[in-house]
């Protein structure tokens, strides 16, 4: 993965200012470079932080929009829950015997009980 442009710029700044210090010691050269260019390094750091914040905000917005779109696609793909259509996967009901549910009552004697007494 290639380095970000601001990282390359920071490296070039360090190289430029350490080369100008003329010191033999690397630690002294780094200190002198920072002392000479601290305002430049601070400005570069602010811009880097601003870019990173913008990236994070844009990425969060992208994730929110993708989740919202996925949610609307899922809602559109689900069938209506209040539908009264028959379930195509349910087993067919077994045929019932025609009179099994309603038994025939026994025959009655229709003679007048008062006459029998």
C-alpha positions as a printed Julia matrix, in Angstrom:
117×3 Matrix{Float64}:
    0.0     0.0    0.0
    1.4     3.39  -0.96
    2.04    6.02   1.69
   -0.41    8.88   1.97
    0.72   12.16   0.37
    0.89   13.95   3.71
    3.2    11.22   5.08
    5.52   11.64   2.09
    5.46   15.41   2.58
    6.3    15.03   6.26
    9.24   12.76   5.39
   10.56   15.22   2.83
   10.3    18.06   5.35
   12.29   16.06   7.9
   14.94   15.22   5.28
   15.2    18.82   4.1
   15.55   20.37   7.54
   17.9    17.7    8.93
   20.15   18.15   5.88
   20.25   21.93   6.54
   21.29   21.48  10.18
   24.82   20.38   9.28
   25.12   18.45  12.55
   26.89   15.11  12.68
   24.54   13.66  15.32
   21.18   12.41  14.05
   19.41   13.35  17.28
   20.77   16.89  17.16
   19.81   17.19  13.48
   16.24   16.09  14.25
   15.98   18.56  17.13
   17.28   21.42  14.99
   14.92   20.48  12.15
   11.94   20.49  14.51
   13.0    23.82  16.05
   13.35   25.46  12.62
   10.16   24.02  11.09
    7.83   23.46  14.05
    5.21   25.85  12.58
    5.29   23.97   9.29
    4.97   20.6   11.03
    2.06   21.87  13.15
    0.26   23.16  10.05
    0.82   19.85   8.29
   -0.51   17.98  11.34
   -3.65   20.13  11.45
   -4.33   19.47   7.79
   -3.72   15.74   8.25
   -6.13   15.63  11.19
   -8.72   17.59   9.18
   -8.44   15.13   6.29
   -8.78   12.14   8.6
  -11.86   13.65  10.28
  -13.44   14.33   6.89
  -12.72   10.76   5.82
  -14.26    9.31   8.99
  -17.39   11.48   8.64
  -17.81   10.55   4.97
  -17.3     6.86   5.75
  -19.88    6.97   8.57
  -22.38    8.7    6.26
  -21.76    6.07   3.57
  -22.39    3.24   6.06
  -25.61    4.94   7.26
  -26.89    5.39   3.7
  -26.05    1.82   2.73
  -27.84    0.48   5.82
  -30.86    2.65   5.04
  -30.96    1.41   1.45
  -30.61   -2.21   2.57
  -33.49   -1.71   5.03
  -35.8    -0.31   2.33
  -34.89   -3.18  -0.01
  -35.68   -5.71   2.72
  -39.03   -4.06   3.46
  -39.95   -4.09  -0.23
  -39.01   -7.77  -0.54
  -41.11   -9.04   2.39
  -44.72  -10.06   1.72
  -47.61   -8.35   3.45
  -48.19   -9.96   6.83
  -51.94   -9.25   6.8
  -52.5   -11.32   3.69
  -55.19  -14.0    3.91
  -53.91  -15.99   0.98
  -53.49  -19.71   1.5
  -50.05  -20.96   2.36
  -48.77  -22.79  -0.75
  -46.55  -25.01   1.44
  -49.3   -26.14   3.86
  -50.58  -29.72   3.38
  -53.99  -30.05   1.77
  -56.8   -30.85   4.23
  -57.94  -34.48   4.19
  -61.47  -35.03   2.84
  -63.96  -35.56   5.66
  -66.73  -38.12   5.59
  -69.9   -36.32   4.56
  -72.03  -36.97   7.66
  -69.45  -37.89  10.26
  -69.52  -34.46  11.87
  -73.34  -34.38  12.25
  -74.72  -37.67  13.58
  -78.37  -38.42  12.87
  -80.57  -38.21  16.03
  -82.59  -41.32  16.97
  -86.16  -41.51  15.69
  -88.84  -40.21  18.08
  -92.15  -41.67  18.95
  -94.62  -38.96  17.97
  -97.56  -40.33  19.93
  -99.27  -38.08  22.42
  -98.08  -38.89  25.93
 -101.33  -37.63  27.41
 -103.29  -40.29  25.56
 -101.07  -43.04  26.85
 -101.86  -42.34  30.46
